[in-house]
Amino acid sequence: MSDHSKREQRKASADLRTMAEKQLTSALPDKLAQTSTEELLHELQVHQIELEMQNEALRHAQIELEESRDRYAELYEFAPVGYLALTAEGRISEINLTATNLLGLERARCVGQPFMHFIAPTDRGNWQNLFSVFQQATTHQRFDLTLLRRDGSKLDARFLGVIRVSSVSDAFIWLMFVDISERRATEEHLSKLSLAVEQSPDSIMITNLDGVIEFVNPAFTLISGYSAEEVLGRSPRMLQSGLTPAETYRLLWQTLATGAIWQGEFINRRKDGLLSIEAATISPLRQPNGKITHYVSVQKDITELKRTLSELISSRNRLLLAQEASGLGIFDRDISTGQLEWDERTRKICGVEPDEPINFETFLALVHPDDREKTRATIERAMNSAAGNNTYQAEYRIINPKTGEERTLVAKGRAFLEAGRATRIVGTIQDMTEQRTMEAELKNRRRSMDQLVDQQVAAQTAAAIAHEINQPLASISAYSEAALKMLDSGQMDKLEHALKGAVAQSQKAGQVLHELLEFLHSGEILPEPTNLNEVIHEALASVNDSGYGGFHTVIDLAPGLKPVLANRLQLQKVLINLITNGVDAMREAGVATAQITIRVRTEIENSLALTTILDSGPGIDADMARQIFNPFFTTKENGIGLGLAISRALIEAQGGRLWLDTNAGPGAVFHFTLPFAS
């Protein structure tokens, strides 16, 4: 029992005793004046008996009061609500066990402490306002506060505050409270569920067991076009378009009848008449006792998804047809995991079984040793391109691991980057073995034909030159022999005539040769303003088409370059000759990573365009450099030696200059200039 209860019990007993004594003493004076001694003694005995009876009744009343106080104490201490009393200063003067248990503290640690210490910081301002109200007026106030437990956790409490002034207690404010944490958590949970339903992008509809609509969320009205007022109390059949198969509805009700969840698709009609395809999930709603009372339908509008999927399937089918027609294989390499995916055609081309695991290293092991480093470098260049050009094209040979057969492939791919780092490479491969074989055969035939033509032209040219200058040379020879004889015999007057004849015949031979060269150049096209950058790209395309592919090209052209004065066809011939010479030199030297660099710059002081062609081959030594432009000088087994001589003559005929730079290596470096068109 609390101290307050004990004080109340002692006060009640004292009040009863005082009341009995007052009744007895108030009656004595009147009795003494009217009665004799015997009567007085008798009266005293009667009063004594009455007093004893009253004392007995008082003892019974005290027992009943104590029992009542005990029951009150039990009710007070173990009530389902927490009680606490506060002083006028806001300190706890009394608190029951229910309140201490809710706070997780002993009574001794609560009594005398400011109630503010047990309130969460977020609610302390609110409590100060309430306490001010309690101090000013007698009032009943219902309010919520968040309290702090001993372990630091929070307790959501609902209070009823009552002002009470007591003469036997220092309690000023009595508070009783209940724990509403679970109720508040439930309310918050229901609030979240309500918000989730209201804000869900999917259409949600609830019907009773008869299929009458009782609830729809905003997404339903947005998708269907109907407002909630237009559909509540009606059947979902109002949404049917007539295009959903009847079997769908039969299976729907058959599934729901068993208490299971049904999933499927509806083709519904919106209020505006348009069709919408919706993926639906309909679930029975069960009460805690297991009874089904409603059906909940969640539907997602997949109209656009269906259309996109249909287009994707059509696109995939077209891609498969194109792939089948072109003979392309597809690969997909995940850089982060190292996984490499090949389709069926790629595996067939490379001789890899359908279930055989592969990665980038096993792929490189299939590549011909001479092409391996070049292939790796090409792919890494695309992965690490700082310029953002992450596409690549590589031609390499592979060796079938089972048959040893060698095949030539062309791979085209693109690296995809995230935050500047390559994450995957996707591309295609094409088997070019038969085509390259045919190109090589065609190239050999073309070379043989070109060589035969060159030999015929050279032979005819030499025959023409020999025919035209044979007579002057014979005359020079005769005059020279006569001059020697005359010199020996001292016939000086005739010697002068012979020497003049020799000079005249030599000049005639030179004139004949000059006229022959003019005749050979009589069919040339005059120079005209030409886009040098375009001609370079055309020459590279022509080189690749003629079977000289398989090398990496670095193009460094001058943007906005003014037109040069040149004959387009002759300029293209010069470029093709210089590029193919470099490719032949690199192939003959077995260079692993063949590269041709073409650079264009402007010589402002001379108003010339300077073109540089550099290969990654072994270069040209000093002895060869002195003869490189001489007619009929060649280092090729089947060469004639006229390519560079003709190229220099063509450039010089157009006002430019072609030369070999022996100090700019490694590799062979050729420069030529052309004037800008005025």
Rosetta blueprint (number, residue, H / E / L):
1 M L
2 S L
3 D H
4 H H
5 S H
6 K H
7 R H
8 E H
9 Q H
10 R H
11 K H
12 A H
13 S H
14 A H
15 D H
16 L H
17 R H
18 T H
19 M H
20 A H
21 E H
22 K H
23 Q H
24 L H
25 T H
26 S H
27 A H
28 L H
29 P H
30 D H
31 K H
32 L H
33 A H
34 Q H
35 T L
36 S L
37 T H
38 E H
39 E H
40 L H
41 L H
42 H H
43 E H
44 L H
45 Q H
46 V H
47 H H
48 Q H
49 I H
50 E H
51 L H
52 E H
53 M H
54 Q H
55 N H
56 E H
57 A H
58 L H
59 R H
60 H H
61 A H
62 Q H
63 I H
64 E H
65 L H
66 E H
67 E H
68 S H
69 R H
70 D H
71 R H
72 Y H
73 A H
74 E H
75 L H
76 Y H
77 E H
78 F H
79 A L
80 P L
81 V L
82 G E
83 Y E
84 L E
85 A E
86 L E
87 T L
88 A L
89 E L
90 G L
91 R E
92 I E
93 S E
94 E E
95 I E
96 N L
97 L H
98 T H
99 A H
100 T H
101 N H
102 L H
103 L H
104 G L
105 L L
106 E L
107 R H
108 A H
109 R H
110 C L
111 V L
112 G L
113 Q L
114 P E
115 F H
116 M H
117 H H
118 F H
119 I E
120 A L
121 P H
122 T H
123 D H
124 R H
125 G H
126 N H
127 W H
128 Q H
129 N H
130 L H
131 F H
132 S H
133 V H
134 F H
135 Q H
136 Q H
137 A L
138 T L
139 T L
140 H E
141 Q E
142 R E
143 F E
144 D E
145 L E
146 T E
147 L E
148 L E
149 R L
150 R L
151 D L
152 G L
153 S L
154 K E
155 L E
156 D E
157 A E
158 R E
159 F E
160 L E
161 G E
162 V E
163 I E
164 R L
165 V L
166 S L
167 S L
168 V L
169 S L
170 D L
171 A L
172 F L
173 I E
174 W E
175 L E
176 M E
177 F E
178 V E
179 D E
180 I L
181 S H
182 E H
183 R H
184 R H
185 A H
186 T H
187 E H
188 E H
189 H H
190 L H
191 S H
192 K H
193 L H
194 S H
195 L H
196 A H
197 V H
198 E H
199 Q H
200 S L
201 P L
202 D L
203 S E
204 I E
205 M E
206 I E
207 T E
208 N E
209 L L
210 D L
211 G L
212 V L
213 I E
214 E E
215 F E
216 V E
217 N L
218 P H
219 A H
220 F H
221 T H
222 L H
223 I H
224 S H
225 G L
226 Y L
227 S L
228 A H
229 E H
230 E H
231 V H
232 L L
233 G L
234 R L
235 S L
236 P H
237 R H
238 M H
239 L H
240 Q E
241 S L
242 G L
243 L L
244 T L
245 P L
246 A H
247 E H
248 T H
249 Y H
250 R H
251 L H
252 L H
253 W H
254 Q H
255 T H
256 L H
257 A H
258 T L
259 G L
260 A L
261 I L
262 W E
263 Q E
264 G E
265 E E
266 F E
267 I E
268 N E
269 R E
270 R L
271 K L
272 D L
273 G L
274 L L
275 L E
276 S E
277 I E
278 E E
279 A E
280 A E
281 T E
282 I E
283 S E
284 P E
285 L E
286 R E
287 Q L
288 P L
289 N L
290 G L
291 K L
292 I E
293 T E
294 H E
295 Y E
296 V E
297 S E
298 V E
299 Q E
300 K E
301 D E
302 I L
303 T H
304 E H
305 L H
306 K H
307 R H
308 T H
309 L H
310 S H
311 E H
312 L H
313 I H
314 S H
315 S H
316 R H
317 N H
318 R H
319 L H
320 L H
321 L H
322 A H
323 Q H
324 E H
325 A H
326 S H
327 G L
328 L E
329 G E
330 I E
331 F E
332 D E
333 R E
334 D E
335 I L
336 S L
337 T L
338 G L
339 Q E
340 L E
341 E E
342 W E
343 D L
344 E H
345 R H
346 T H
347 R H
348 K H
349 I H
350 C H
351 G L
352 V L
353 E L
354 P L
355 D L
356 E L
357 P L
358 I L
359 N E
360 F H
361 E H
362 T H
363 F H
364 L H
365 A H
366 L H
367 V E
368 H L
369 P H
370 D H
371 D H
372 R H
373 E H
374 K H
375 T H
376 R H
377 A H
378 T H
379 I H
380 E H
381 R H
382 A H
383 M H
384 N L
385 S L
386 A L
387 A L
388 G L
389 N L
390 N L
391 T E
392 Y E
393 Q E
394 A E
395 E E
396 Y E
397 R E
398 I E
399 I E
400 N L
401 P L
402 K L
403 T L
404 G L
405 E L
406 E E
407 R E
408 T E
409 L E
410 V E
411 A E
412 K E
413 G E
414 R E
415 A E
416 F E
417 L E
418 E E
419 A L
420 G L
421 R E
422 A E
423 T E
424 R E
425 I E
426 V E
427 G E
428 T E
429 I E
430 Q E
431 D E
432 M L
433 T H
434 E H
435 Q H
436 R H
437 T H
438 M H
439 E H
440 A H
441 E H
442 L H
443 K H
444 N H
445 R H
446 R H
447 R H
448 S H
449 M H
450 D H
451 Q H
452 L H
453 V H
454 D H
455 Q H
456 Q H
457 V H
458 A H
459 A H
460 Q H
461 T H
462 A H
463 A H
464 A H
465 I H
466 A H
467 H H
468 E H
469 I H
470 N H
471 Q H
472 P H
473 L H
474 A H
475 S H
476 I H
477 S H
478 A H
479 Y H
480 S H
481 E H
482 A H
483 A H
484 L H
485 K H
486 M H
487 L H
488 D H
489 S H
490 G L
491 Q L
492 M H
493 D H
494 K H
495 L H
496 E H
497 H H
498 A H
499 L H
500 K H
501 G H
502 A H
503 V H
504 A H
505 Q H
506 S H
507 Q H
508 K H
509 A H
510 G H
511 Q H
512 V H
513 L H
514 H H
515 E H
516 L H
517 L H
518 E H
519 F H
520 L H
521 H L
522 S L
523 G L
524 E L
525 I L
526 L L
527 P L
528 E E
529 P E
530 T E
531 N L
532 L H
533 N H
534 E H
535 V H
536 I H
537 H H
538 E H
539 A H
540 L H
541 A H
542 S H
543 V H
544 N H
545 D H
546 S L
547 G L
548 Y L
549 G L
550 G L
551 F L
552 H E
553 T E
554 V E
555 I E
556 D E
557 L L
558 A L
559 P L
560 G L
561 L L
562 K L
563 P L
564 V E
565 L E
566 A E
567 N L
568 R H
569 L H
570 Q H
571 L H
572 Q H
573 K H
574 V H
575 L H
576 I H
577 N H
578 L H
579 I H
580 T H
581 N H
582 G H
583 V H
584 D H
585 A H
586 M H
587 R H
588 E H
589 A H
590 G L
591 V L
592 A L
593 T L
594 A L
595 Q E
596 I E
597 T E
598 I E
599 R E
600 V E
601 R E
602 T E
603 E E
604 I H
605 E H
606 N H
607 S L
608 L E
609 A E
610 L E
611 T E
612 T E
613 I E
614 L E
615 D E
616 S L
617 G L
618 P L
619 G L
620 I L
621 D L
622 A H
623 D H
624 M H
625 A H
626 R H
627 Q H
628 I L
629 F L
630 N L
631 P L
632 F L
633 F L
634 T L
635 T L
636 K L
637 E L
638 N L
639 G L
640 I L
641 G L
642 L L
643 G H
644 L H
645 A H
646 I H
647 S H
648 R H
649 A H
650 L H
651 I H
652 E H
653 A H
654 Q L
655 G L
656 G L
657 R E
658 L E
659 W E
660 L E
661 D L
662 T L
663 N L
664 A L
665 G L
666 P L
667 G L
668 A L
669 V E
670 F E
671 H E
672 F E
673 T E
674 L E
675 P E
676 F E
677 A L
678 S L
